[in-house]
C-alpha cells in the first residue's frame, strides 16, 4: 500500500507547514509596507499647500439674473441660468488658470449682443467669497443679507414640452 502523498515530493504535514510559513511571511511583509512612511506623503497634506492658495474658493450663484457666462481671463469656466446650482471655483482645479483671476460676468441672454454685468480681480488670498449674479449687476454680499433678500422671480426653466 502506498501513502496518499506518494505522488508528492513532501508528506502532507510539510505541505501544510509551508502554507502557514508563506502566509506568515506575506503578513509580515504587508504590515511592514503599511507602516513604512510613503515618500512624498508630507507633500500631499493640505497644510503643505501654498499660502497663495490657502482655503480660498469662489462660489458664483445666479440669484435672479439673466443667463450669464463666467469668465476667468478670456476663458469661459461656466454658464449659469437663474435656476442652476451655484458653481464653486477652487484654485488648482483642472481647467482653471493660476491666481490671480480676472473674473468677468457676461449677460448672454441677448446674444450676440453681450453685456458685462461686472468684473473683479480675485487674488485668492482671502476667505471664501461668493458672487451673486443679479438682474442687472453683480452683488458681493451673502445671500442671507437684507440687501440681497429682495429677489426677482426666475424666468421658467426651458422645457422640452411645447407650451400651448
C-alpha positions in Angstrom: 0.0 0.0 0.0 1.3 3.4 -0.9 0.9 6.6 1.1 -1.6 9.2 -0.2 1.3 11.6 -0.6 3.2 9.2 -2.8 2.8 11.4 -5.9 4.1 14.4 -4.0 7.6 15.1 -3.0 6.7 16.0 0.6 4.4 14.5 3.2 1.1 16.4 3.8 2.3 17.8 7.1 5.2 19.6 5.4 3.0 21.0 2.7 0.7 22.4 5.4 3.6 23.9 7.2 4.8 25.5 4.0 1.5 27.2 3.5 1.5 28.5 7.1 5.0 29.9 6.6 4.1 31.5 3.3 1.1 33.2 5.0 3.1 34.4 7.9 5.8 35.8 5.5 3.2 37.7 3.5 1.5 39.1 6.6 4.8 40.4 7.9 5.7 42.0 4.5 2.3 43.6 4.2 2.3 45.0 7.7 5.8 46.4 7.2 4.7 48.2 4.0 1.7 49.7 5.6 3.7 51.0 8.5 6.6 52.5 6.4 6.2 56.2 5.5 5.4 56.9 1.9 7.8 59.1 0.0 6.2 62.4 -0.7 3.4 61.8 1.8 4.0 65.1 3.6 3.7 66.9 0.3 0.1 65.7 -0.1 -1.1 67.2 3.2 -3.3 70.3 3.0 -1.1 72.2 5.3 1.7 71.9 2.8 -0.3 73.8 0.1 1.0 77.2 -1.0 -0.2 80.1 1.1 -1.4 81.8 -2.0 -4.0 79.1 -2.5 -5.0 78.6 1.2 -8.7 77.9 1.7 -9.9 80.4 -0.9 -12.9 79.3 -3.1 -15.1 81.4 -5.2 -18.8 80.5 -5.4 -20.8 82.1 -8.2 -24.6 81.9 -8.0 -27.2 83.3 -10.4 -29.9 84.5 -8.0 -32.3 86.3 -10.3 -30.1 87.4 -13.2 -30.1 86.6 -16.9 -28.2 83.7 -18.5 -24.6 84.5 -17.9 -21.1 83.3 -18.8 -18.5 83.3 -16.0 -15.1 84.1 -17.5 -11.6 83.9 -15.9 -9.4 86.0 -18.1 -10.7 85.1 -21.6 -11.6 81.5 -20.7 -15.3 80.6 -20.1 -15.5 78.4 -17.0 -19.3 78.3 -16.5 -22.6 79.3 -17.9 -25.3 79.9 -15.3 -29.1 80.4 -15.6 -31.2 81.6 -12.7 -32.4 78.1 -11.8 -28.9 76.5 -11.9 -27.0 75.3 -8.9 -24.1 77.5 -7.8 -20.6 76.9 -9.3 -17.7 76.6 -6.9 -14.3 77.6 -8.4 -11.2 76.3 -6.4 -7.7 77.3 -7.3 -5.7 74.4 -8.7 -8.8 72.7 -10.1 -8.2 71.2 -13.6 -9.1 73.7 -16.3 -8.7 76.8 -14.2 -5.8 79.2 -14.6 -3.5 80.1 -11.7 -4.3 83.0 -9.4 -4.9 85.9 -9.6 -8.2 85.7 -11.5 -9.7 88.4 -13.6 -13.4 87.5 -13.3 -15.9 88.8 -15.8 -19.7 88.0 -15.8 -21.3 88.4 -19.2 -25.1 88.7 -19.8 -25.5 86.4 -22.8 -29.3 86.4 -22.8 -29.5 88.7 -25.8 -26.7 87.1 -27.8 -24.9 88.2 -30.0 -25.0 91.4 -28.0 -23.1 90.8 -24.8 -23.4 93.0 -21.7 -20.8 92.9 -18.9 -22.7 92.6 -15.6 -19.5 93.1 -13.6 -15.8 92.4 -13.4 -13.4 92.0 -10.5 -10.0 90.6 -9.7 -9.6 87.8 -7.2 -6.1 87.4 -5.7 -7.2 84.3 -3.8 -5.5 85.3 -0.5 -8.7 85.9 1.5 -11.6 83.8 2.9 -14.1 82.0 0.6 -16.1 84.5 -1.4 -19.5 84.5 -3.1 -20.5 86.4 -6.2 -24.3 86.8 -6.8 -25.5 87.4 -10.3 -28.4 89.8 -10.0 -30.8 91.1 -12.7 -28.5 93.9 -13.8 -25.3 93.7 -11.7 -23.0 91.6 -9.5 -23.5 91.5 -5.8 -20.8 90.6 -3.4 -23.0 90.2 -0.3 -24.0 86.9 1.2 -27.5 85.8 0.1 -28.7 86.0 3.7 -28.0 89.7 3.9 -31.1 92.1 3.9 -30.0 93.9 0.8 -29.9 90.6 -1.2 -33.2 89.4 0.1 -35.4 91.1 -2.5 -35.3 88.6 -5.3 -37.0 88.8 -8.7 -38.6 85.6 -9.8 -36.6 83.5 -12.2 -38.0 83.0 -15.6 -39.3 79.5 -16.1 -36.7 76.8 -16.9 -36.8 75.7 -20.6 -38.9 72.6 -21.2 -38.9 70.0 -23.9 -42.7 70.1 -23.9 -44.4 72.6 -26.1 -46.4 75.3 -24.3 -50.0 75.6 -25.7 
